[in-house]
Amino acid sequence: MTKPPYRIVLTSDWHCGSSTGLTNMDKHYGKNELVEYADRREELWVLFTDTLKEIKTFNELWIIGDIVNGPSSGIAKRDNLENAMERQILYARDILDWMKKEFGRNWKALVVEGTEWHVGEGAAEASIAESLNTTATKGKILERHGLYFDVKHKIGGSNRPHLNGNALIQEYDAAVANANQHGTKIPDVIIRAHRHLWSHREGTCCRNGMKLPWHALILPSLQAWGSDYGKKVTGSLFPDIGFVHIDIVDRKTMVFPHLFHIRSQV
């Protein structure tokens, strides 16, 4: 009998509370036709929930930063469905409540803090993490089934897509140099977010006398195009929208991106 993989769902940049962020459309607040981009929120919610249902089961959910959009002032308020941080936290919890109902609560959670512009000092993500019986972290080295993961939210980059790959390779080179200097583990997988653009680089590195594979990822966002901030991050490009899951089998990592085509934003 084939052993099932150890599965981790990797998400980032939900931007709950944003007019284009991930929103539980089963709740009344998401169906108000007077709020801009309802069609995008509806389409994103359907794609997100349908894709998770197709995956069927997972062992862990990781949220790599910017789970809420944060309060805005002046004209930037037009980016938000709800400007109060407390309400945005409830939006995120509504999504997690749906996941608990649909998939049970046997899965573990990892919550990583995002950018201060969105989450302030991290109180929002700390509150959400507490509801998942965990604590938020700014970044972490994690071990899963003999593999080491280097996880944090932010990464530098460019609005030129090919340069995002360069940023990933630089992150990996820096992690290897840091591990060699301090005698820590060289990561097998590096995970970053923030750019709202999907990128994946992989290669091999000599560790413990063996050539072993490594992966480096920038995660797509779960926020549709249209917000002022989203336009600033991605420039003239549409963001890559969706999430990723990875399967660990016999100390090998398999990467599965799930990218959404939001027709209503085109």
Steps between C-alpha positions, in 0.01 A plus 500: 500500500642837395566737787311832457717811464543752778319799349546868580278771350700821450305827482587865538369853456131440573455875565172441679300821518626618163246560224690239295620275784397145586148522638257238628216572257263281702492793741268791425773765509653365178181524294430870531467620140587854606856391585742498207643177355237262642530293181874452559452403863230250401713345228806480726303338781351235270837414348671488839240278666449272198876444463543421869214249475675334205813458713269335757742467790811662641713480811591867538387846391765771481404868468814691403414858589257783426191308601319834546521817294526744791326833554550777246449875513389757247436386145662162572187402698344412165719187508310359797168328551551561869758741641500389865772247578270313740251440218774389261612243755142369511505471118810281525347290777187447288721341232677283755163398649395381155821298472447342843144405404601361160822320596470439872764630739772237492729720290772715654545868423794735450440877499781732386486875554486721193594860425448764768310722254220242504518333839669759719702333774346162426210508748252396229694191399572418864125505568427278199779260597357473851165391353693217329675397823839622383713815515596734217864524398703746294677210331614152583716201413274195525567129472243273339570132436875554476476810279578855610287799399612865515180706516435874516274751328705766329739474208647761269430483130403684188199559279700315233394136558834337416673696775278345768681174431831678560370618838415142594846375406655780707283398797616141467868597466469718811335216695780260403768752598326569833468128576866439420607793716291408804490123470124484451301295252501593133134534399346261251216740421485881516154661505434870452195711409424875481555548127157369387688317226559125469859386452670165555867418473665167574840341482743276687745578775770279655404429862643232728699356212193463275351707222149577624218700337378836624196715418439873539151650463331838487133437566214646296254720688137449593407854404358592160626790295340841550613642833738794503755298697474203266570722202801646678649158582455345156538810283355447154461126560197315627588321824530124508203384705462167674694281739742207502505164668800278552514127560785342694567137416816316607678830575422634155296813432249526217363847424147555365395858413131586468471824300161663444379687195267769636298583191320798653827691551607482134 
